[in-house]
Amino acid sequence: MKKVQIGSQEVQVGEVDELCRVLADEVESLLVARAEQGKCAVLGLATGSTPLPFYDELIRRHREEGLSFANVISFNLDEYEGLGRDHERSYWCEMWRNLFDHVDVKQENVSVPPSVSDDPDRAAAKYEAAIQAAGGIDWQLLGIGGEGHIGFNEKGSSLNSRTRRVTLARKTIIDAAPSFGGEENVPTHAITMGVASILEAERVVLMARGASKKEIVHRAICGEVGPEVPASFLQNHINVGWFLDGDAAGS
Ligand code: PGA
């Protein structure tokens, strides 16, 4: 893995398995340190295809090296509206399928924003309060959408945005269509942690893989900071890590 300076940001570039090992090292150190302090580690986790090999590495460490998730509290970034937890495309299901089912995390310590709610504003406020009650997020993982979203903070999301109900961008719906068997089946709304909620995490890492992310990743890392590319707000986080494979870095 090599460090590359892009604009004001230091960027880690490497093979996907290398990136995942380094990210898993960060999580492992956090979990071990918190366990020694008798405390929980609070993780902010993401869905999508990007983190899958990273989750595989965490599962491997649990199975082969005994890394325990018993003291993990986790909050997911976002959830589609209206699917219900048992829907196989819900992020609740995705997280259990891809990570939680395979490690010793306690179900009561896992939070994903509610997919179904009579009162989304109240549900969003409750989600924020739960993060605060857990002591805030220690380590937040992010992917990046084709137009620069983080969570479902689409283009236009402000620096001050908090957890809320959002309308999905057309590009997000198009990108999700294959896994839903067509655009018409993709939910039009979601609930997402806001930009401000994400930036409050102690450490934030953004991972991107593949040539399709190259242009947007560069805009996020060294373009103008603002709502046009919500991931660009990370440039001003005091402890951000950018983790790119060669294709996303364009090297
Ligand atoms: P992906 O999605 O990991 O499936 O590319 C990332 C995102 O939309 O945040």
Boltz pocket constraint, residues with backbone or C-beta under 6 A from the ligand:
constraints:
  - pocket:
      binder: B
      contacts: [[A, 47], [A, 48], [A, 49], [A, 50], [A, 51], [A, 143], [A, 144], [A, 145], [A, 146], [A, 149], [A, 150], [A, 151]]
      max_distance: 6.0
